[in-house]
Amino acid sequence: MRWILVAGVIAANVAFVGLGSAFGYPGVLTQPSALVLARFAAAQAEITAWFLLLAFGAGALVPAAVLLGRRLPNGRAATLSVHVGVLAGTVQVLGLLRWPFAVPALAHAGDRGTAETVFAALNGYLGTGVGETLGYLLTAAWTVLVLAALPGPPRWLVALGAGSALAIAAGMLVPLGLPGTDAVNFAGYLAWSGWALCLALLPGRFTALGPAPRAA
């Protein structure tokens, strides 16, 4: 479990930095569809590779949630954490995979008006709706459920996890145009990355979980 979670966190953060450099992501998404598609087409291979890495990082939460849930002490929180974690990883992957599989065709389509309309629809549905809003909600919920199921976690780990979950959940308010919510969400994911690495790597009583695997 621990190395899957570590690999996912590292992959997601490296990909995010790469996309920021190559594509101006995520700020580019506030630009008109025509400009976004043009920028994508200008560096398609590199941007596609970064999005695939980002999808891998998000998808790593699926096996990590299952394996962690099997090691947690039996209880409702542990059982729910598996289902919520699997959903959290899945919806984020679904949202991200529009970039390598759907956007290239739109970026090179002859009918620019239709391509831009379809891109805006995909961005709103798979991006904002599924990948981001549901992803924020489910990731925050998974974090809280794991904290509830952990046997005697230290206060600092609880505070870091709960604070990052709250900040991530604030991302659901971004579509409403509330000022500062995108920055809070970004800070939340940075803090969550640190929490996840601590959960995976630090020895101690909070990583000494149940001795026997169990069915999720």
NUBA-763928 format. One record per residue (C-alpha): residue in three letters; residue number from 1; y, x, z. Coordinates in steps of 0.05 Angstrom, whole numbers, padded with zeros to 5 digits, always signed. Each point is the difference from the previous one (the first is absolute). Layout:
N
<site><aa>Ala</aa><i>NUM</i><y>Y</y><x>X</x><z>Z</z></site>
...
//
This chain:
216
<site><aa>Met</aa><i>1</i><y>+00000</y><x>+00000</x><z>+00000</z></site>
<site><aa>Arg</aa><i>2</i><y>+00050</y><x>+00052</x><z>+00021</z></site>
<site><aa>Trp</aa><i>3</i><y>+00000</y><x>+00041</x><z>-00064</z></site>
<site><aa>Ile</aa><i>4</i><y>+00005</y><x>-00062</x><z>-00044</z></site>
<site><aa>Leu</aa><i>5</i><y>+00061</y><x>-00022</x><z>+00039</z></site>
<site><aa>Val</aa><i>6</i><y>+00030</y><x>+00069</x><z>-00002</z></site>
<site><aa>Ala</aa><i>7</i><y>-00012</y><x>+00006</x><z>-00075</z></site>
<site><aa>Gly</aa><i>8</i><y>+00031</y><x>-00068</x><z>-00012</z></site>
<site><aa>Val</aa><i>9</i><y>+00062</y><x>+00015</x><z>+00040</z></site>
<site><aa>Ile</aa><i>10</i><y>+00011</y><x>+00067</x><z>-00033</z></site>
<site><aa>Ala</aa><i>11</i><y>-00013</y><x>-00027</x><z>-00070</z></site>
<site><aa>Ala</aa><i>12</i><y>+00048</y><x>-00058</x><z>+00010</z></site>
<site><aa>Asn</aa><i>13</i><y>+00056</y><x>+00043</x><z>+00026</z></site>
<site><aa>Val</aa><i>14</i><y>-00008</y><x>+00054</x><z>-00054</z></site>
<site><aa>Ala</aa><i>15</i><y>-00002</y><x>-00053</x><z>-00054</z></site>
<site><aa>Phe</aa><i>16</i><y>+00063</y><x>-00034</x><z>+00028</z></site>
<site><aa>Val</aa><i>17</i><y>+00038</y><x>+00066</x><z>-00002</z></site>
<site><aa>Gly</aa><i>18</i><y>-00025</y><x>+00013</x><z>-00071</z></site>
<site><aa>Leu</aa><i>19</i><y>+00021</y><x>-00069</x><z>-00023</z></site>
<site><aa>Gly</aa><i>20</i><y>+00068</y><x>+00009</x><z>+00031</z></site>
<site><aa>Ser</aa><i>21</i><y>+00010</y><x>+00064</x><z>-00039</z></site>
<site><aa>Ala</aa><i>22</i><y>-00029</y><x>-00022</x><z>-00067</z></site>
<site><aa>Phe</aa><i>23</i><y>+00020</y><x>-00073</x><z>+00000</z></site>
<site><aa>Gly</aa><i>24</i><y>+00053</y><x>-00012</x><z>+00053</z></site>
<site><aa>Tyr</aa><i>25</i><y>-00050</y><x>-00046</x><z>+00035</z></site>
<site><aa>Pro</aa><i>26</i><y>+00009</y><x>-00047</x><z>+00035</z></site>
<site><aa>Gly</aa><i>27</i><y>+00075</y><x>-00005</x><z>-00012</z></site>
<site><aa>Val</aa><i>28</i><y>-00012</y><x>-00005</x><z>-00076</z></site>
<site><aa>Leu</aa><i>29</i><y>-00030</y><x>-00069</x><z>+00011</z></site>
<site><aa>Thr</aa><i>30</i><y>+00070</y><x>-00028</x><z>+00014</z></site>
<site><aa>Gln</aa><i>31</i><y>+00021</y><x>+00019</x><z>-00071</z></site>
<site><aa>Pro</aa><i>32</i><y>-00005</y><x>-00046</x><z>-00061</z></site>
<site><aa>Ser</aa><i>33</i><y>-00070</y><x>-00006</x><z>-00029</z></site>
<site><aa>Ala</aa><i>34</i><y>+00021</y><x>+00034</x><z>-00065</z></site>
<site><aa>Leu</aa><i>35</i><y>+00022</y><x>+00062</x><z>+00037</z></site>
<site><aa>Val</aa><i>36</i><y>-00062</y><x>+00002</x><z>+00044</z></site>
<site><aa>Leu</aa><i>37</i><y>-00046</y><x>-00005</x><z>-00061</z></site>
<site><aa>Ala</aa><i>38</i><y>+00039</y><x>+00054</x><z>-00037</z></site>
<site><aa>Arg</aa><i>39</i><y>-00005</y><x>+00048</x><z>+00059</z></site>
<site><aa>Phe</aa><i>40</i><y>-00074</y><x>-00015</x><z>+00006</z></site>
<site><aa>Ala</aa><i>41</i><y>-00012</y><x>+00014</x><z>-00073</z></site>
<site><aa>Ala</aa><i>42</i><y>+00038</y><x>+00066</x><z>+00003</z></site>
<site><aa>Ala</aa><i>43</i><y>-00049</y><x>+00029</x><z>+00051</z></site>
<site><aa>Gln</aa><i>44</i><y>-00059</y><x>-00047</x><z>-00005</z></site>
<site><aa>Ala</aa><i>45</i><y>-00057</y><x>+00049</x><z>+00012</z></site>
<site><aa>Glu</aa><i>46</i><y>+00031</y><x>+00030</x><z>+00063</z></site>
<site><aa>Ile</aa><i>47</i><y>+00022</y><x>-00067</x><z>+00028</z></site>
<site><aa>Thr</aa><i>48</i><y>-00067</y><x>-00031</x><z>-00013</z></site>
<site><aa>Ala</aa><i>49</i><y>-00036</y><x>+00057</x><z>+00035</z></site>
<site><aa>Trp</aa><i>50</i><y>+00045</y><x>-00008</x><z>+00061</z></site>
<site><aa>Phe</aa><i>51</i><y>-00012</y><x>-00075</x><z>+00003</z></site>
<site><aa>Leu</aa><i>52</i><y>-00075</y><x>+00012</x><z>-00004</z></site>
<site><aa>Leu</aa><i>53</i><y>+00005</y><x>+00048</x><z>+00059</z></site>
<site><aa>Leu</aa><i>54</i><y>+00042</y><x>-00050</x><z>+00038</z></site>
<site><aa>Ala</aa><i>55</i><y>-00052</y><x>-00054</x><z>-00013</z></site>
<site><aa>Phe</aa><i>56</i><y>-00054</y><x>+00046</x><z>+00025</z></site>
<site><aa>Gly</aa><i>57</i><y>+00039</y><x>+00012</x><z>+00064</z></site>
<site><aa>Ala</aa><i>58</i><y>+00010</y><x>-00074</x><z>+00011</z></site>
<site><aa>Gly</aa><i>59</i><y>-00072</y><x>-00016</x><z>-00017</z></site>
<site><aa>Ala</aa><i>60</i><y>-00026</y><x>+00051</x><z>+00051</z></site>
<site><aa>Leu</aa><i>61</i><y>+00019</y><x>-00051</x><z>+00053</z></site>
<site><aa>Val</aa><i>62</i><y>-00059</y><x>-00043</x><z>-00022</z></site>
<site><aa>Pro</aa><i>63</i><y>-00057</y><x>+00047</x><z>+00019</z></site>
<site><aa>Ala</aa><i>64</i><y>+00040</y><x>+00028</x><z>+00059</z></site>
<site><aa>Ala</aa><i>65</i><y>+00008</y><x>-00070</x><z>+00029</z></site>
<site><aa>Val</aa><i>66</i><y>-00074</y><x>-00015</x><z>-00008</z></site>
<site><aa>Leu</aa><i>67</i><y>-00023</y><x>+00065</x><z>+00031</z></site>
<site><aa>Leu</aa><i>68</i><y>+00050</y><x>-00003</x><z>+00057</z></site>
<site><aa>Gly</aa><i>69</i><y>-00017</y><x>-00072</x><z>+00015</z></site>
<site><aa>Arg</aa><i>70</i><y>-00073</y><x>+00018</x><z>+00007</z></site>
<site><aa>Arg</aa><i>71</i><y>+00017</y><x>+00053</x><z>+00053</z></site>
<site><aa>Leu</aa><i>72</i><y>+00047</y><x>-00043</x><z>+00041</z></site>
<site><aa>Pro</aa><i>73</i><y>-00028</y><x>-00037</x><z>+00060</z></site>
<site><aa>Asn</aa><i>74</i><y>-00026</y><x>-00070</x><z>-00016</z></site>
<site><aa>Gly</aa><i>75</i><y>+00054</y><x>-00052</x><z>+00002</z></site>
<site><aa>Arg</aa><i>76</i><y>+00041</y><x>-00049</x><z>-00042</z></site>
<site><aa>Ala</aa><i>77</i><y>+00056</y><x>+00050</x><z>-00013</z></site>
<site><aa>Ala</aa><i>78</i><y>-00049</y><x>+00052</x><z>-00027</z></site>
<site><aa>Thr</aa><i>79</i><y>-00034</y><x>-00051</x><z>-00045</z></site>
<site><aa>Leu</aa><i>80</i><y>+00066</y><x>-00027</x><z>-00026</z></site>
<site><aa>Ser</aa><i>81</i><y>+00026</y><x>+00071</x><z>-00012</z></site>
<site><aa>Val</aa><i>82</i><y>-00055</y><x>+00012</x><z>-00051</z></site>
<site><aa>His</aa><i>83</i><y>+00016</y><x>-00062</x><z>-00041</z></site>
<site><aa>Val</aa><i>84</i><y>+00075</y><x>+00010</x><z>+00005</z></site>
<site><aa>Gly</aa><i>85</i><y>-00004</y><x>+00074</x><z>-00017</z></site>
<site><aa>Val</aa><i>86</i><y>-00043</y><x>-00014</x><z>-00061</z></site>
<site><aa>Leu</aa><i>87</i><y>+00050</y><x>-00052</x><z>-00024</z></site>
<site><aa>Ala</aa><i>88</i><y>+00059</y><x>+00046</x><z>+00013</z></site>
<site><aa>Gly</aa><i>89</i><y>-00028</y><x>+00055</x><z>-00043</z></site>
<site><aa>Thr</aa><i>90</i><y>-00023</y><x>-00047</x><z>-00054</z></site>
<site><aa>Val</aa><i>91</i><y>+00066</y><x>-00037</x><z>-00011</z></site>
<site><aa>Gln</aa><i>92</i><y>+00038</y><x>+00066</x><z>-00003</z></site>
<site><aa>Val</aa><i>93</i><y>-00048</y><x>+00028</x><z>-00052</z></site>
<site><aa>Leu</aa><i>94</i><y>+00006</y><x>-00064</x><z>-00041</z></site>
<site><aa>Gly</aa><i>95</i><y>+00075</y><x>+00006</x><z>+00000</z></site>
<site><aa>Leu</aa><i>96</i><y>+00002</y><x>+00074</x><z>-00017</z></site>
<site><aa>Leu</aa><i>97</i><y>-00051</y><x>-00002</x><z>-00057</z></site>
<site><aa>Arg</aa><i>98</i><y>+00047</y><x>-00040</x><z>-00043</z></site>
<site><aa>Trp</aa><i>99</i><y>+00036</y><x>+00066</x><z>-00015</z></site>
<site><aa>Pro</aa><i>100</i><y>-00057</y><x>+00039</x><z>-00032</z></site>
<site><aa>Phe</aa><i>101</i><y>-00034</y><x>-00060</x><z>-00033</z></site>
<site><aa>Ala</aa><i>102</i><y>+00053</y><x>-00051</x><z>-00020</z></site>
<site><aa>Val</aa><i>103</i><y>+00068</y><x>+00035</x><z>-00002</z></site>
<site><aa>Pro</aa><i>104</i><y>-00018</y><x>+00051</x><z>-00055</z></site>
<site><aa>Ala</aa><i>105</i><y>-00012</y><x>-00057</x><z>-00050</z></site>
<site><aa>Leu</aa><i>106</i><y>+00066</y><x>-00032</x><z>+00019</z></site>
<site><aa>Ala</aa><i>107</i><y>+00037</y><x>+00066</x><z>-00004</z></site>
<site><aa>His</aa><i>108</i><y>-00020</y><x>+00008</x><z>-00073</z></site>
<site><aa>Ala</aa><i>109</i><y>+00000</y><x>-00072</x><z>-00022</z></site>
<site><aa>Gly</aa><i>110</i><y>+00038</y><x>-00018</x><z>-00063</z></site>
<site><aa>Asp</aa><i>111</i><y>+00027</y><x>-00065</x><z>+00027</z></site>
<site><aa>Arg</aa><i>112</i><y>+00047</y><x>+00028</x><z>+00053</z></site>
<site><aa>Gly</aa><i>113</i><y>+00024</y><x>-00066</x><z>+00026</z></site>
<site><aa>Thr</aa><i>114</i><y>-00069</y><x>-00027</x><z>+00014</z></site>
<site><aa>Ala</aa><i>115</i><y>-00022</y><x>+00067</x><z>+00029</z></site>
<site><aa>Glu</aa><i>116</i><y>+00058</y><x>+00000</x><z>+00049</z></site>
<site><aa>Thr</aa><i>117</i><y>-00014</y><x>-00071</x><z>+00020</z></site>
<site><aa>Val</aa><i>118</i><y>-00073</y><x>+00014</x><z>+00013</z></site>
<site><aa>Phe</aa><i>119</i><y>+00017</y><x>+00063</x><z>+00038</z></site>
<site><aa>Ala</aa><i>120</i><y>+00048</y><x>-00037</x><z>+00045</z></site>
<site><aa>Ala</aa><i>121</i><y>-00053</y><x>-00053</x><z>+00014</z></site>
<site><aa>Leu</aa><i>122</i><y>-00053</y><x>+00052</x><z>+00016</z></site>
<site><aa>Asn</aa><i>123</i><y>+00048</y><x>+00038</x><z>+00044</z></site>
<site><aa>Gly</aa><i>124</i><y>+00018</y><x>-00063</x><z>+00038</z></site>
<site><aa>Tyr</aa><i>125</i><y>-00071</y><x>-00026</x><z>+00008</z></site>
<site><aa>Leu</aa><i>126</i><y>-00045</y><x>+00061</x><z>+00006</z></site>
<site><aa>Gly</aa><i>127</i><y>+00054</y><x>+00046</x><z>+00026</z></site>
<site><aa>Thr</aa><i>128</i><y>+00045</y><x>-00037</x><z>+00048</z></site>
<site><aa>Gly</aa><i>129</i><y>-00046</y><x>-00058</x><z>+00015</z></site>
<site><aa>Val</aa><i>130</i><y>-00070</y><x>+00029</x><z>+00005</z></site>
<site><aa>Gly</aa><i>131</i><y>+00006</y><x>+00075</x><z>+00007</z></site>
<site><aa>Glu</aa><i>132</i><y>+00061</y><x>+00003</x><z>+00044</z></site>
<site><aa>Thr</aa><i>133</i><y>+00009</y><x>-00064</x><z>+00040</z></site>
<site><aa>Leu</aa><i>134</i><y>-00074</y><x>-00012</x><z>+00013</z></site>
<site><aa>Gly</aa><i>135</i><y>-00011</y><x>+00075</x><z>+00007</z></site>
<site><aa>Tyr</aa><i>136</i><y>+00054</y><x>+00006</x><z>+00053</z></site>
<site><aa>Leu</aa><i>137</i><y>-00026</y><x>-00059</x><z>+00039</z></site>
<site><aa>Leu</aa><i>138</i><y>-00073</y><x>+00020</x><z>-00001</z></site>
<site><aa>Thr</aa><i>139</i><y>+00013</y><x>+00074</x><z>+00014</z></site>
<site><aa>Ala</aa><i>140</i><y>+00042</y><x>-00018</x><z>+00060</z></site>
<site><aa>Ala</aa><i>141</i><y>-00052</y><x>-00049</x><z>+00024</z></site>
<site><aa>Trp</aa><i>142</i><y>-00057</y><x>+00051</x><z>-00008</z></site>
<site><aa>Thr</aa><i>143</i><y>+00039</y><x>+00051</x><z>+00041</z></site>
<site><aa>Val</aa><i>144</i><y>+00011</y><x>-00050</x><z>+00057</z></site>
<site><aa>Leu</aa><i>145</i><y>-00073</y><x>-00021</x><z>-00001</z></site>
<site><aa>Val</aa><i>146</i><y>-00024</y><x>+00072</x><z>+00003</z></site>
<site><aa>Leu</aa><i>147</i><y>+00046</y><x>+00013</x><z>+00059</z></site>
<site><aa>Ala</aa><i>148</i><y>-00027</y><x>-00062</x><z>+00035</z></site>
<site><aa>Ala</aa><i>149</i><y>-00072</y><x>+00022</x><z>-00012</z></site>
<site><aa>Leu</aa><i>150</i><y>+00007</y><x>+00074</x><z>+00019</z></site>
<site><aa>Pro</aa><i>151</i><y>-00028</y><x>+00016</x><z>+00069</z></site>
<site><aa>Gly</aa><i>152</i><y>+00057</y><x>+00025</x><z>+00044</z></site>
<site><aa>Pro</aa><i>153</i><y>+00048</y><x>+00030</x><z>-00051</z></site>
<site><aa>Pro</aa><i>154</i><y>+00058</y><x>+00041</x><z>+00028</z></site>
<site><aa>Arg</aa><i>155</i><y>+00067</y><x>-00034</x><z>+00004</z></site>
<site><aa>Trp</aa><i>156</i><y>+00032</y><x>+00045</x><z>-00052</z></site>
<site><aa>Leu</aa><i>157</i><y>-00053</y><x>-00018</x><z>-00051</z></site>
<site><aa>Val</aa><i>158</i><y>+00010</y><x>-00074</x><z>+00014</z></site>
<site><aa>Ala</aa><i>159</i><y>+00076</y><x>+00007</x><z>-00004</z></site>
<site><aa>Leu</aa><i>160</i><y>-00004</y><x>+00039</x><z>-00066</z></site>
<site><aa>Gly</aa><i>161</i><y>-00049</y><x>-00049</x><z>-00031</z></site>
<site><aa>Ala</aa><i>162</i><y>+00035</y><x>-00063</x><z>+00023</z></site>
<site><aa>Gly</aa><i>163</i><y>+00069</y><x>+00026</x><z>-00020</z></site>
<site><aa>Ser</aa><i>164</i><y>-00024</y><x>+00021</x><z>-00069</z></site>
<site><aa>Ala</aa><i>165</i><y>-00036</y><x>-00067</x><z>-00010</z></site>
<site><aa>Leu</aa><i>166</i><y>+00064</y><x>-00038</x><z>+00017</z></site>
<site><aa>Ala</aa><i>167</i><y>+00041</y><x>+00043</x><z>-00048</z></site>
<site><aa>Ile</aa><i>168</i><y>-00051</y><x>-00008</x><z>-00056</z></site>
<site><aa>Ala</aa><i>169</i><y>+00000</y><x>-00076</x><z>+00011</z></site>
<site><aa>Ala</aa><i>170</i><y>+00076</y><x>+00001</x><z>-00009</z></site>
<site><aa>Gly</aa><i>171</i><y>-00013</y><x>+00016</x><z>-00073</z></site>
<site><aa>Met</aa><i>172</i><y>-00018</y><x>-00073</x><z>-00010</z></site>
<site><aa>Leu</aa><i>173</i><y>+00074</y><x>-00014</x><z>+00007</z></site>
<site><aa>Val</aa><i>174</i><y>+00021</y><x>+00047</x><z>-00056</z></site>
<site><aa>Pro</aa><i>175</i><y>-00004</y><x>-00055</x><z>-00054</z></site>
<site><aa>Leu</aa><i>176</i><y>+00050</y><x>-00040</x><z>+00040</z></site>
<site><aa>Gly</aa><i>177</i><y>+00051</y><x>+00054</x><z>-00010</z></site>
<site><aa>Leu</aa><i>178</i><y>+00012</y><x>+00014</x><z>+00073</z></site>
<site><aa>Pro</aa><i>179</i><y>+00036</y><x>+00067</x><z>+00007</z></site>
<site><aa>Gly</aa><i>180</i><y>-00039</y><x>+00058</x><z>+00029</z></site>
<site><aa>Thr</aa><i>181</i><y>-00069</y><x>-00031</x><z>-00003</z></site>
<site><aa>Asp</aa><i>182</i><y>-00024</y><x>+00047</x><z>-00055</z></site>
<site><aa>Ala</aa><i>183</i><y>+00021</y><x>+00061</x><z>+00041</z></site>
<site><aa>Val</aa><i>184</i><y>-00034</y><x>-00028</x><z>+00062</z></site>
<site><aa>Asn</aa><i>185</i><y>-00063</y><x>-00012</x><z>-00040</z></site>
<site><aa>Phe</aa><i>186</i><y>+00001</y><x>+00070</x><z>-00029</z></site>
<site><aa>Ala</aa><i>187</i><y>+00009</y><x>+00030</x><z>+00070</z></site>
<site><aa>Gly</aa><i>188</i><y>-00057</y><x>-00044</x><z>+00024</z></site>
<site><aa>Tyr</aa><i>189</i><y>-00048</y><x>+00028</x><z>-00052</z></site>
<site><aa>Leu</aa><i>190</i><y>+00019</y><x>+00071</x><z>+00019</z></site>
<site><aa>Ala</aa><i>191</i><y>-00013</y><x>-00016</x><z>+00073</z></site>
<site><aa>Trp</aa><i>192</i><y>-00064</y><x>-00036</x><z>-00018</z></site>
<site><aa>Ser</aa><i>193</i><y>-00025</y><x>+00061</x><z>-00038</z></site>
<site><aa>Gly</aa><i>194</i><y>+00009</y><x>+00041</x><z>+00063</z></site>
<site><aa>Trp</aa><i>195</i><y>-00035</y><x>-00052</x><z>+00042</z></site>
<site><aa>Ala</aa><i>196</i><y>-00059</y><x>-00003</x><z>-00049</z></site>
<site><aa>Leu</aa><i>197</i><y>-00007</y><x>+00076</x><z>+00000</z></site>
<site><aa>Cys</aa><i>198</i><y>+00002</y><x>+00000</x><z>+00076</z></site>
<site><aa>Leu</aa><i>199</i><y>-00053</y><x>-00054</x><z>+00002</z></site>
<site><aa>Ala</aa><i>200</i><y>-00044</y><x>+00040</x><z>-00047</z></site>
<site><aa>Leu</aa><i>201</i><y>+00010</y><x>+00071</x><z>+00025</z></site>
<site><aa>Leu</aa><i>202</i><y>+00018</y><x>+00004</x><z>+00073</z></site>
<site><aa>Pro</aa><i>203</i><y>-00057</y><x>+00007</x><z>+00048</z></site>
<site><aa>Gly</aa><i>204</i><y>-00002</y><x>-00039</x><z>+00065</z></site>
<site><aa>Arg</aa><i>205</i><y>-00021</y><x>-00065</x><z>+00031</z></site>
<site><aa>Phe</aa><i>206</i><y>+00032</y><x>-00043</x><z>-00054</z></site>
<site><aa>Thr</aa><i>207</i><y>-00043</y><x>+00031</x><z>-00054</z></site>
<site><aa>Ala</aa><i>208</i><y>-00064</y><x>+00000</x><z>+00041</z></site>
<site><aa>Leu</aa><i>209</i><y>-00020</y><x>-00068</x><z>-00026</z></site>
<site><aa>Gly</aa><i>210</i><y>-00064</y><x>-00039</x><z>+00005</z></site>
<site><aa>Pro</aa><i>211</i><y>-00062</y><x>+00044</x><z>-00004</z></site>
<site><aa>Ala</aa><i>212</i><y>-00040</y><x>-00045</x><z>-00046</z></site>
<site><aa>Pro</aa><i>213</i><y>+00020</y><x>-00030</x><z>-00067</z></site>
<site><aa>Arg</aa><i>214</i><y>-00002</y><x>-00075</x><z>-00006</z></site>
<site><aa>Ala</aa><i>215</i><y>+00007</y><x>-00051</x><z>-00055</z></site>
<site><aa>Ala</aa><i>216</i><y>+00071</y><x>-00019</x><z>-00017</z></site>
//
